[in-house]
Amino acid sequence: MDAHDGEEDDFEPEEPEEFDDEEDVEDEDDLFGVTSDARTICHLCGGAGFIANPTAAVISGTPRTVDNGRECPHCTGARKFPGLVPPV
């Protein structure tokens, strides 16, 4: 005797979800994403927008070096350049 005799199977396959074709929207903050326009990540800051700026400071009576960073002088904080820019 089979364990499934007399039982009705209620399983119905799910219908595939319909996906809306969304337009490819380019995110300005997505520095490393693929875009339709050529661009170059800043060679000096590596796309961070700032570079190291170590400063001497006294913290809790102990002299230390603090690195708050400063705006990149090459890209002025923009992190990237339009087009292809070779390193100079």
N, C-alpha and C positions, 0 to 999 in steps of 0.2 A: 504494500500500500504506500502511495506517495504522500509526502507531508503536505503537498499543495492541492490535494484533491478537494474539490468543493469550495475552494477559496478563489475569489475573483481578484485579479491583479488590478490595483487602482493606479498603477504607474502610467503617467502620461509624459511623453518626452516634451521638454521645454522648447518653446519656439525661440529661435535665435533672436537676440535683441537687435533692434534696428539702431544703427549708429548714424548720427547726423554728421555729415561731412562738414567739419568746421574749417573755416579758412585758416591757413597758416599765418598766425599772428606772430610777428617778430617781437620778442621781449627785449627791450633796451637794456635791462639789467643782466641779461644772459650773455656774459662776456665770452664764454667758451662754446656757445651754441653755434649751429650752422645757420648762416644767413645768406641771402641772395647777393648781398653786396660784399665786395672784398674789404677787409679791414686788417689792421696789424695791431697786435697787443704791444703796449709800450715795452721797449727793450730795457729801460732803466729800472722801472718798478715792477715789471713782470705782470702788470695788470692790477696791481693792488691799489694804485692811485696815491700811494705815499711811500717814502723811503725812510730808512733808519736815521734818527737824529739823537744819538746818545748824549745825555746831559748829566753833569755831576749834580748830585742832590744829597741832602742829609735827611734820612728817614729814621725816626725814633732814635736820634743821636748817633746813627751809624752812617758814615759816608758810603754812598752807592752810586751806581750809574743807572739812570732811568732812560728808557727809550720810548718817547711818546710818538715819534715819527713826525714827518712834515710832508707837506704836499710835494708831489713829484715835480721837479722843475722842467722835465722834458715834456710831459703830457699835461701838465697843470691840473692833475687830478682827474682827467677824462678817462684814463685807463686804456684807451685805444686810439688809433688814428684811422681815418678813412683811407681806403686804398692800400696798396702794398708799399711799405716803407722799409728799405733795407737798413740794417744796423750801421751806424756811422761811428 
